[in-house]
Amino acid sequence: MRAILGIVLLCTAFSFRAAQAAPSDETIARGKALTIAGDCASCHTADPARPFAGGKRIDTPFGAVYSPNLTPDRETGLGAWSDEDFTRALRYGVAPDGSRYYPVFPYPYFTKLTRQDLLAIRAYLATLTPFRNTRPPPQLRWPLNYRVVMRLWNYLFFRPGIFEPNQQKSTEWNRGAYLVRGAAHCGACHTPKNMFDADKRGRAFGGGSVDGWFAPRLDNAARAGLKSWSVDDITEYLASGRNGKSHADGPMAEVVVNSTSLMSDADLRAIAVYLKDQPSGAPEPAASPPPATEISAGKTLYDRACIACHEADGSGAPRIYPPLPGNANLQSADPASTLRIILDGAQTVTTPRAPNAGSMPGYAKQMSDQEIADVTNYIRNSWGNAAPLLSAAEVRKARK
């Protein structure tokens, strides 16, 4: 009888400990919110029918890598990982077997997250449907095909450490800083990179190249930054993919659909408060107006192809056809995003808060390289805009 009672008490104790160890609904919800803020689904979903199962090809300047499986599958996913495995991966970029991850996995940003939040993310990922999915090996050029090289990269460019709140700023500002510099890893796209694909120090949020697009400046630069945007403008853009000044396109459209449009209003506003408080970084490049003949040629093309939607004065129809005067993305020093839209066309991203669609045709076949250059220089330097001129050769390169 005593033996039976002992077994019952032992089982009860184990059950109690298991119940204690099980993450709460609140923890899982916080982990889900952070996973959304990190836009994990975009990189870790190759097949929409198998979300978070990895295998998506991600191109880098040094070759391609394939995202890992984040589902709780025990053989190819995270199912057999311990809490320490998960924490070490996100905080230090170290895999369970001791090998180093490549920084296309944004552990240099995730290192800012608290252990509590890292484990909340793990708790949420453990609730996903497990999928078996073995990803292809990386296809990187020598010597980066050897992961040991990442030890040197980390020594030179990686500074692990949890986010430290600024006691001189508000709780909302600090929440925004924690998200921008941590889970949301905005600088991964919006900060220029050095020759080793590490963030350039002292150039945070100065804009960067991403897959043939240019992620614009998020500092307080007058022309190409957020100086003309209010906190409400930034919040609306992140929530809906558009506002009275601009529309999301390219890689940012995916971020809006899979991440920011699903975040809470409070977190979006916190991000906006933090970004709006960033000082101007590097001076914007001087911009000389195009020659009169080029302006005339560009205006003729604009009147023929663009005026119906964007109006003669460029005012467009805010939140349907983005206005061109004062458009920060249009005035970026790097015209890559503008060229992509003119060459390939654009489709307005639709979100629950902005479900109406809009589109713009591409002009790659209708216009020559010189014509694309002329109309681009015209809209980047009219109605008070100012941006460096581009040549037909740059357009030809962008076509490729």
Residue, then its C-alpha position, 0 to 999 in steps of 0.5 A: m500500500r505504501a509503495i502504491l501511495g509513493i508511486v501516486l505521489l511521485c507521479t503527482a509531483f512530476s505532473f505538477r512540475a510539468a504543469q509548472a514548466a508548461p508556458s502560459d498562454e500569455t508567454i506564447a502570445r508574447g512569443k507570437a508577437l515577437t515572431i511576427a515583429g521579426d518577420c520570421a515567416s517571410c524567410h522561413t517559409a518556402d512553401p505556403a502550405r508548410p509555414f516555418a518549415g524553412g528551405k527558402r533560398i536567400d541570396t547574399p553578396f557571397g552566394a546563397v543560403y537556405s533557411p532552417n526549419l523552425t517547426p517542432d519536427r524533432e529530426t529537421g526542426l527545433g523539436a529536439w533543441s533545448d532552451e539553451d540551444f535556442t538561446r545560444a543560437l539567437r543570442y550568439g549565432v551558435a548552432p547546437d553542434g557548435s558551428r557558427y551561423y551566417p549573419v544572414f540569420p540576424y543574430p547580431y540583432f536578436t542578441k538584444l532580446t531578453r532571455q525571457d523573450l527568447l524563450a517566449i519565441r521558442a514557446y510559440l514556435a513549439t505550438l506550430t505544426p511540425f513539418r519534416n523538411t531537409r534544406p539544401p546546403p549553403q552555396l557560398r564562395w570560398p572561403l565562406n563555405y567554411r563556417v569556421v570563418m564566421r569566428l573571425w567575422n564575429y570577432l570583427f563585427f559582432r557585439p553580443g549584448i542585451f538591449e539596455p533602456n535609455q533612462q532619459k527616454s520614455t517607456e514608449w521610446n524604449r519599447g520602439a528601440y527594443l523592437v527596431r534594434g532587436a526583433a524587427h532588425c530594421g537595420a539589417c536592410h536599412t543600414p549600409k554594409n561594408m565589403f564583408d556585409a556587416d553594418k557600417r558603424g556610425r551609419a545606422f539607418g542610412g539606407g541599404s541595398v536589398d535584392g536590387w532595391f534600395a531600403p531608404r533612410l530611416d533617419n531624420a534626413a530632410r529629403a530621403g529620410l523621415k524628416s517630413w513624416s510624422v509619427d502618425d505617418i510612420t504608424e499608418y505606413l507600417a500598419s497598412g503599407r501606405n500613407g499620404k506620402s508613400h506606398a510599400d513595394g519590393p521587399m518592404a511590401e512582404v515585410v508589411v504583409n507578413s509582419t508590421s500589418l499584424m503587429s499591435d497598434a501600440d508596438l507600431r507607434a512605439i517603433a514610429v516614436y523611436l524612428k522619428d527621434q533618430p538624428s540625421g546621419a551622413p549628409e545627403p549628396a548634392a544634387s544638380p538639376p538636369p540640363a534643360t533639354e533633359i528636363s524637357a524630354g523627361k516632362t514629355l515622357y511624364d505627360r505621356a505616361c504618368i500624368a493620368c495617375h500622378e497628375a501634372d503637379g505630381s500630387g497623385a491620389p494619396r493612398i491610391y497613387p502615391p504623391l511624388p513631391g517630397n517623396a523620400n524614397l524617390q529622392s534616395a541617393d540610390p535610385a534602385s527602387t525607383l528604377r525597379i518600379i518604373l521598369d517592372g511596374a508596381q502593385t499596391v500592397t493590400t492589408p486588412r486596413a487598406p484592402n483596395a488594390g492599385s497598380m502601375p504598369g512597367y515601362a521596360k519594353q515601352m521606353s529605352d534606357q535613355e528615356i527611362a533615365d530622362v523621366t526618372n531624372y525629371i520626377r526626382n528633380s521636379w516639384g522641389n525634389a532633388a536627387p543625383l542624376l542617373s545615366a542610361a548606362e545605370v538603367r541598362k545595368a538595372r535591367k539586368 
